[in-house]
Amino acid sequence: MKSGRSSRGFTLLETLVAVVLIGIVALAAVPLLSSQNPTKLDVAAAEVGNALRFALSEVERIAGCAWVEGSVPGHLQVYSSAACNKNAWGAVSDPLTKRALDVDTSGPAFSGQVSIAPKFFYGGTAYTQLLIVGAGVVSPGTQLYVYDSSTSPPTQKGPLGPGSGVVLTLGPQSVMVALNEITGLVTLP
């Protein structure tokens, strides 16, 4: 005679335990895998490089100045002023989105995983603000000046030094978008 129990298959309890264990493993693995996504770092570097290039071209277009602001954590913002009028700074419009040009690595696009650290050097010290003065405003060529954001108002430290750029970090990986102190050439990693 056959008993009422089948010896094939899994019980509901066994299936639930297996599903819960798979869920726990997935919860632990997804943040580890997504934080190592080098594509996010590459995209952030491209955005920073494009913002710096656009700021350099904007000063030539308006025959004025551009201010690169990196003292806000997770942001790199660009402002401009025709003829470098200190009372007329305005946010530079991103040509694609028509919004203020702000590389935001703290937002949902990067899940807050990419950190951004501007390092504009003067005298061996890194600062977070940069003034780009267009050709013809004060001299024949474009000039790059470092500013100290720890004072109010920010104070000019001097011309941009070698090794300057913006460092982007994702977990243990970092890349630097370099800015040449003489030519203003922006170089991606």
C-alpha positions in Angstrom: 0.0 0.0 0.0 1.2 3.5 -0.8 1.5 6.2 1.8 -0.1 9.6 1.2 3.4 11.4 1.0 5.3 11.7 -2.2 9.0 11.4 -1.9 9.6 13.6 -5.0 9.9 17.4 -5.0 10.4 20.0 -2.3 8.2 21.2 0.4 6.9 24.8 0.6 9.2 25.5 3.5 12.3 24.2 1.7 11.5 26.4 -1.3 10.9 29.5 0.8 14.3 29.0 2.6 16.1 28.7 -0.7 14.4 31.8 -2.1 15.3 33.8 1.1 19.0 32.6 0.9 19.2 33.6 -2.7 17.7 37.0 -1.9 20.3 37.6 0.9 23.2 36.7 -1.4 21.8 39.0 -4.1 21.4 41.9 -1.6 25.0 41.5 -0.5 26.4 41.1 -4.1 24.6 43.9 -6.0 26.2 46.8 -4.1 29.6 45.3 -4.4 29.3 44.7 -8.1 27.7 48.1 -9.0 30.3 50.1 -7.0 33.0 48.6 -9.2 31.3 49.6 -12.4 34.1 51.4 -14.3 31.6 52.8 -16.8 30.3 55.2 -14.3 33.8 56.5 -13.7 34.4 56.9 -17.5 31.1 58.7 -18.0 31.8 61.1 -15.1 35.3 61.8 -16.5 33.8 62.5 -19.9 31.3 64.9 -18.4 33.9 66.8 -16.4 36.2 67.0 -19.5 33.3 68.3 -21.6 32.4 70.9 -18.9 36.0 72.2 -18.8 36.3 72.3 -22.6 33.0 74.1 -22.8 34.1 76.7 -20.2 37.3 77.3 -22.2 35.3 77.8 -25.4 32.8 80.0 -23.7 35.4 82.6 -22.6 36.4 82.9 -26.2 32.8 83.2 -27.4 31.8 85.9 -25.0 35.2 87.6 -24.8 35.0 87.3 -21.0 35.7 85.0 -18.1 34.5 81.6 -16.8 34.4 80.6 -13.2 34.8 76.8 -12.4 33.4 76.1 -9.0 34.4 72.8 -7.3 34.0 73.7 -3.6 30.5 72.1 -3.4 30.9 68.3 -2.7 29.8 66.2 -5.7 29.4 69.1 -8.1 31.5 71.0 -10.7 29.7 74.1 -11.7 30.5 76.7 -14.4 29.6 80.4 -14.5 30.5 83.1 -17.0 30.7 86.9 -17.2 31.2 89.0 -20.4 34.2 91.2 -20.0 34.8 89.7 -16.6 32.2 92.0 -14.9 32.3 90.9 -11.2 28.7 91.9 -10.7 27.3 90.0 -13.7 28.2 86.3 -13.2 25.6 83.8 -14.5 25.4 80.1 -14.8 26.6 78.8 -18.1 23.9 76.9 -20.0 24.6 73.3 -20.9 24.1 73.3 -24.7 22.3 69.9 -24.6 20.0 70.3 -21.6 19.6 74.1 -21.7 20.0 74.0 -17.9 22.9 75.4 -15.7 26.1 73.5 -16.4 26.6 71.4 -13.3 28.3 68.1 -13.3 26.5 66.4 -10.4 28.1 63.1 -9.3 26.0 63.0 -6.1 22.8 62.6 -8.1 20.9 59.6 -9.3 22.9 59.3 -12.6 26.0 58.2 -10.6 24.1 56.9 -7.5 26.3 59.1 -5.3 29.1 56.6 -5.8 31.5 58.8 -7.8 33.3 61.5 -5.8 34.7 64.5 -7.5 37.7 66.5 -6.2 39.0 69.5 -8.2 42.7 70.0 -7.7 43.8 73.3 -9.2 47.4 73.7 -8.0 49.2 76.9 -7.1 52.5 76.7 -5.2 52.1 73.0 -4.5 48.7 73.4 -2.8 45.4 72.2 -4.4 42.4 74.6 -4.5 38.9 74.0 -5.8 38.2 77.2 -7.8 39.5 78.3 -11.2 39.1 81.5 -13.1 39.5 81.3 -16.9 40.1 84.7 -18.5 39.6 84.8 -22.3 42.2 86.0 -24.8 42.2 89.8 -25.2 40.6 90.5 -21.8 44.0 91.1 -20.0 46.5 89.6 -22.3 46.7 88.0 -25.8 46.2 84.4 -24.6 43.7 82.6 -22.3 44.8 82.8 -18.7 44.0 80.3 -15.9 44.0 81.5 -12.3 43.6 79.5 -9.1 41.3 80.9 -6.3 41.0 79.9 -2.6 37.4 79.2 -1.6 38.2 79.1 2.1 38.1 82.9 2.2 35.1 85.1 1.6 35.2 86.5 -1.0 37.5 83.9 -2.6 41.1 85.2 -3.1 43.3 84.8 -6.1 46.3 82.7 -5.4 48.1 82.9 -8.8 48.4 81.2 -12.2 47.4 77.5 -12.5 50.2 75.2 -11.7 51.3 71.8 -13.3 49.5 68.6 -12.3 46.1 70.4 -12.1 42.8 68.8 -12.9 39.8 67.0 -11.5 40.1 63.7 -9.7 37.2 61.3 -9.9 37.0 58.3 -7.5 34.8 55.2 -7.5 35.6 52.7 -4.8 39.3 51.9 -5.1 39.6 53.3 -8.7 40.4 56.9 -9.6 41.1 58.9 -12.7 42.2 62.4 -13.3 40.9 64.8 -16.0 44.0 66.9 -16.5 44.1 70.6 -17.4 47.3 71.9 -18.9 48.4 75.0 -17.1 49.8 76.7 -20.2 47.5 75.7 -23.1 44.3 74.9 -21.2 44.2 71.5 -23.0 41.8 69.1 -21.2 43.0 65.5 -21.3 40.9 62.5 -20.3 42.4 59.3 -18.9 
